[in-house]
Amino acid sequence: MSSDQTNGRLEWLRDELRAMESRITSRIDRLEVATTQRLNDHAARLKALEHAESEESGARKYKRWLIATAFGLVGSIGALVGMVATVLGG
C-alpha cells in the first residue's frame, strides 16, 4: 500500500470523523434547546398552578372573614334588639 493511499484514507477518515462530530454536536444543541423549552413550559405551568392555589387560598380566607363578619353583625343586632327591648319593656 503506498503512502498516498494511506494519506488519502487518513484524510477521508478525518473528514468522516469531523462530519460525525458536527452531526453529534448539532443534535446535542437541538436536544438542549428542546429540553430548555420543555423546562420553561413546566416552570410556567407550575407558576400558574401556584397562582391558582394562592387565589383559592385567598378566596377561602375571604369566605371565612365574611362568615365571621356576618356572625358579628347578627350578634350585634341581637344585642341591640335586646337592649331596646329592655329599655322599652322595662
Secondary structure, DSSP 8 states (H G I E B T S, - for coil): --HHHHHHHHHHHHHHHHHHHHHHHHHHHHHHHHHHHHHHHHHHHHHHHHHHHHHHHHHHHHHHHHHHHHHHHHHHHHHHHHHHHHHHH-
